[in-house]
Amino acid sequence: MYESGENYLEAILILEQENTIVRSIDVAHKLSVSKPSVSRAMGLLRQDGYIEMADNGPIFLTEKGREKAVKIYHRHCILTEFLEKVTRVPHAQAEENACRIEHILDEDVFQGIQRFMKESLS
């Protein structure tokens, strides 16, 4: 899955936590993208089995989609916290950078960061 698809899944998950119903327009606002871009992405995510939605209806993560979104969001949270604590940059800056690197970081590097965070917080 490409970074943009991961961003869409993560946005849907976050919006679900904020609202009860997620619509394409909510995703467009969250990601600052056009509604046609969201429509195209939702079509691809639906085709790949990550979401379910009726035409112009609410968007729901499938079990496969929720699993992927939770994993991405977990990486995002850990990396944000890591960047805040290690570099001492403001939260917004740490979050922005975490969003960019969460998709390209090798799993073993992420696991190392996660271990470091557990050990340093203990």
N, C-alpha and C positions, 0 to 999 in steps of 0.2 A: 504494500500500500504506500502511496505517495504521501508526502508531508501534508499536502492540502486536504487529502481525505482524512488524515489523522486529526487535522485541525477542526474539520467539520464534525467528526465524531465527538471530540472533546467539547466543542461548543454545545452540541446537543445535550450531552451529559450535564454540563454546567447549567444550561437553561432549564433542564428538567428539575434540577435541584432548586432553582430559583422560582420556577413556575410549575404548574401542573400540566399545561399543554404547550408543546413546542410547535411553532409554525415556521414556514420558510422565511417569512419576514423577520422573525425574531433572530434566526440564524444570520440573515443578511446584516442586521444591525449589529449583532455581537461581533461579527468578523469584519465589518465595514466593507462588504462586498455587494455587488448588485444582485437583485432577485434572479435574473437569468443565470448568473454564476451559481447561485444556490440550487436552482432547478436542475441544472446540468449535473452538479455534484450529487444531489439527492438521487437522481436517476442512476448514476454509477454506483452509489452506495446501496441502493435498493437491488440493483442487478447483482451485486456481489454478496447480498444477504446480510448486510449490516444494519439496515433500517427497513421499516414497513411504513407505508403511508398511502392514503387515498389521494386522488387528484385534489390539489388545493386543500388538503386536510392536515390534521396533526401528524407529526413525525414521531415514530417510536423506534427506539433501539431494539434490535433483536437480541437474543442471548449472545450471539457471536459479536454483535456490534457493541453491546454493553461491556463484554469482557475486554474487547480491544480499547474502548474509550476509558474504562477504569484504569487499565494498564498505562495508557498515555497520560492520563491526568495524575496518576501516582508519580510517574517520572517527573512531570512538571512540578508537582509540589515539593518533591525531594530536592530537585535541582534548584528551585527557587530558594528553599531554605539553605541549601549548601552555599549558594552564591551570596546570600545575605550574610551568613555567619563568617564565611572565609574571606570574602572581599570587602565586607562591611559597606556595601553599596545600599542605597535605599530600596525598599521593597519593590516599588514599581520598576526600577531598573533591573533588579534581579529577576523579576517575573518576565519582563520583556526578553531578556537574554535567555532565560530558561526555555521560553517558548521557541526560540530559534534553535537551540542546541538539543532539545529533547528528542528530536526526530533523527538526528545524525549520530548520536553517541552510541558507540558499541555497547552491547549488553554487559560485557565483562567490565568495562570502564564504569558503567552505571552501577553495577553491583559493588565495585570498589568504593565508589562515592557513598553508596548506601551503607556499607560496612563502616566507613569512616564516620559517617553521621551518627550511627548507633553507638560506636565506641566513644566518640567525643562528647556525646550527650549523657553517657552513663556515669 
